Amino acid sequence: MQIRIVAEDPAGADVAWLVTGLFEDGPAPPAWVREPAARELFANLVESKDLSASPGDASALHGMSGIRAASLLVAGLGPREAFDAGSAFDLGVLVGKRLGGRPRGAVGLVLPEAGMPAEVASRLVQGAIVGTAGPGLAKSEPARYAFEELRLILPPGSTADPALVDRAMARGAIVGRAINLARELVNLPPARKTPRLLADRIRIEAGAAGLEVEVWDEARIRRERFGGLLGVAAGSDEPPSFVTLHWNGAGPEAPHLALVGKGVTFDSGGLSLKPSASMEDMKADMSGAAIVAAAMTAIARLRLPVNVRGYLALVENMSGGRAMKLGDVLSMRNGKTVEVMNTDAEGRLILADALSFAAEQAPTRMVDLATLTGSCVVALGTKVAGLFANDDETAELVRESATAVGERVWRLPMDGDFRESLKSPVADLKNVGSKWGGAIVAAKFLEEFVGGRPWAHLDIAGPAWAESDSPARDAGGTGCFVRTLVRMAEEAGEP
């Protein structure tokens, strides 16, 4: 999809479809609609509520007098003061989904006059790229098509700086494609993304972006004493993989940010077997790894002046004859021992090794992402990630970055008494504790392996997967928090 910016009168834009937004408290029709008959029709449709200004609503008008485009899509934007980065992203997705169902030539999108124009433009482009890519990887015919051209239109009187908007659109295109990479990896069938296949795919994508990549096989993982990763892998015929990604944008001696992703490519629960219905979306249990890998490709393509390292633990959790059993004790990378009391609490076991290894590399901060607990979904729902941290500054960096791009997190407590239920009579700790506050208990388990480094954990079990379709989201993998991680890297690279 070619993306460009033009400063022109939207009414004269030579496009097949023209898209304009409608604020609840804005002029109706927009000022650029000047032909009297078109203005009257527009105003009447708004008054009769046939044109809605509510977010997620969009109505098509065809053959309007005084407008060169054959068709006009009017999208609701809600109140002007509430229009933010998330709103702009959602608008882009809506436009992509609504118009991407068939091949299109040029689509013109009038830049809404709200907030910072460059930021709005970046989010609109991200959303449009995401919206024109459907989840149907195995369909015989594509359900969604990218536009030949997306033309962002600055109407007469716009205060936006075209040069700044142009740079922002280029950034948005890189981030949008990274989100789609994460979505694609999550949506792949399990047989097409075993740990080795997924590691190979990430190696290709990362190498093309300019990242340094290293992939460990099972023998190397064993030499490195990753007891949690090996314990989870024991029940599968597919060996585990461990992937490291390096971006050195600030020079080899500069400090670095560490990103860690959980990559369970299919989670049956092991011997603590899940019910069949609970396995239906377990191909998505590698969302954390997919998001970290995708964000790393965007960081590299943006050539951010910061050092970032990604660590991806990839494994299947199956119930084969060699599967770990309840009561088994695993020795982890940092020397701690863990009594396994539930094989379906496997994500924390592989993250323990990955976090331990990442901590040894002396990062300034560590952030991990994992579809870790159903408890977090019970607490916060499906659109908000749980944020846990041992360091207020790191927690605030994650929260501010998420807020800036329109993604939602909520910090939960990490009080010491939640650690009590992880005590084991035979090992240093158990992998599960009390059923109460399960997401917090899981975070307290992870804290044992960060070596005292500033660290934050995002439990993305809710936002990583959408059960159903909506105007701004496809069912399936969402690619959530790619935007947040890129923003964090940008903030870390600023002087």
JOMOFEN-V983243 format. One record per backbone hydrogen bond with DSSP energy under -0.5 kcal/mol. CO is the residue of the C=O (numbers start at 0). NH is the residue of the N-H. Records with the same first field share a line. If there is no record, write none. Layout:
CO=NH / NH
This chain:
1=149
3=151
5=7 / 153
7=9
8=11
9=12
10=67
12=14
14=69
15=70
16=107
17=72
18=109
19=74
21=76 / 77
22=25
29=32
31=33
34=38
35=39
36=40
37=41
38=42
39=43
40=44
41=45
42=46
43=47
44=49 / 50
45=48
52=77
53=56
56=75
58=73
60=71
63=66
69=62
70=17
71=60 / 73
72=19 / 74
73=58
74=21
75=55
77=23
78=81 / 82
79=82
81=83
83=87
84=88
85=89
86=90
87=91
88=92
89=93
90=94
91=95
92=96
93=97
94=98
95=99
98=101
99=144
103=147
104=147 / 148
105=15 / 16
106=150
107=18
108=152
111=113
114=116
115=119
116=120
117=121
118=122
119=123
120=124
121=125
122=126
123=127
124=128
125=129
126=130
127=131
129=132
131=133
134=136
135=138
147=1
148=106 / 150
149=3 / 151
150=108 / 152
151=5 / 153
152=110 / 154
153=7
154=157
159=161
160=164
161=165
162=166
163=167
164=168
165=169
166=170
167=171
168=172
169=173
170=174
171=175
172=176
173=177
174=178
175=179
176=180
177=181
178=182
179=183
180=184
181=185
182=186
183=187
188=191
189=192
193=197
194=198
195=199
196=200
197=201
198=202
199=203
200=204
201=205
202=206
203=207
204=208
205=209 / 210
206=209
211=245
213=243
215=241
216=220
217=221
218=222
219=223
220=225
221=224
224=226
225=229
226=230
227=231
228=232
229=233
230=323
231=234 / 317
232=235
234=319
236=238
240=313
241=215
242=311
243=213
244=309
245=211
246=248 / 307
250=253
254=306
255=363 / 364
256=308
257=366
258=310
259=368
260=312
261=288
262=264 / 314
265=267 / 316
267=273
268=271
270=272
274=277 / 278
275=278 / 279
276=279
278=281
280=283
281=284
283=286
284=263
285=289
286=290
287=291
288=292
289=293
290=294
291=295
292=296
293=297
294=298
295=299
296=300
297=301
298=303
299=302
303=305
305=248 / 307
306=256
307=246
308=258
309=244
310=260 / 312
311=242 / 313
312=262
313=240
314=264 / 265
315=317
316=267 / 269
319=322
324=327
327=339
329=331 / 337
330=226
331=334
335=331
336=428
337=329 / 339
338=340 / 430
339=326
341=344
345=348 / 349
346=350
347=351
348=352
349=353
350=354
351=355
352=356
353=357
354=358
355=359
356=360
357=360
358=361
364=257
365=455
366=259
367=457
368=261
369=371 / 459
372=376
373=377
374=378
375=379
376=380
384=409
385=458
386=411
387=456
390=394
391=395
392=396
393=397
394=398
395=399
396=400
397=401
398=402
399=403
400=404
401=404 / 405 / 406
402=405
407=384
409=386
414=417
415=418
416=419
418=421
419=422
421=429
426=423
428=338
434=437
436=439 / 440
437=441
438=442
439=443
440=444
441=445
442=446
443=447
444=447
445=448
446=449
449=452
453=365
454=389 / 390
455=367
456=387 / 458
457=369 / 459
458=385
459=463
461=464
463=477
464=466
465=475
469=472
472=469
475=465
478=481
480=484
481=485
482=486
483=487
484=488
485=489
486=490
487=491
488=492
489=493
490=493
